[in-house]
Amino acid sequence: MAATQIESLSELKTKVGQEVAAGDWFEVTQERINLFAEATEDRQWIHTDPGRAARESPFGEAIAHGFLTLSLLSELMKRAVSVGGVRMGVNYGLNRVRFVRPVPAGARIRGRFRLAAVAEISGGAQATWGVTVEREGGDRPCCVAEWLVRYYE
């Protein structure tokens, strides 16, 4: 599925209050989880030891770090939405994040993006995105977040 193309910040403003896109599925492999553990020094066994996680964890399997799921928002957005007419987009932060359900190693996730607001800023606009990260075959979201992205013309 191709990303939803938004040609300009003017067009982006017309999307406020709408779900703009759902992206393609993205696999969260055990290798990616292990690399994230190394990069962040968070090597807790529920993430990095699938055998032990299967035996001892309440999840019954190894799971991705919540912060790994969160760090994938940029990639999930790239797979879902493209905003044209801007020279760059900058992650400005988050207002709210919840890790509702775990992401098991090997699961496929995707982002759903709802545009909550667009505000003028010097040189561009700030978008407030309501993001839902869902797992293929899951009954509830894995992560919900309110994400601020600044677009500069």
C-alpha angles and dihedrals in degrees: 000000000000120000117262106259118223108186101203147355087262090059091044089059090059090061097063111131094021136104098244100189151337114219136220121282118270124198118228102208128197087243091058090048090051092049090050090050090054093046093050101032088237101131098156110160095238085071105032107032109061093180095053091041090054091052104037112017122095086229094060093225143043114288136198120255112261088233090054089056089048093048089057093064091097092053092044089051091049088055092050113032137026120190114201131199093047129107093210146353121218129200103237098180145265133285097194137005132180128179098211101172133008124257107228119217108270094025121134118229136182137186128240113201125204118181108227100174146347121207130185116248130176106288097003145347140298116225124201108209124194103213127194118187110202131187120227107256093009123133097212135030120271095213136006121192144167104224128190118211124180118210119199122201 
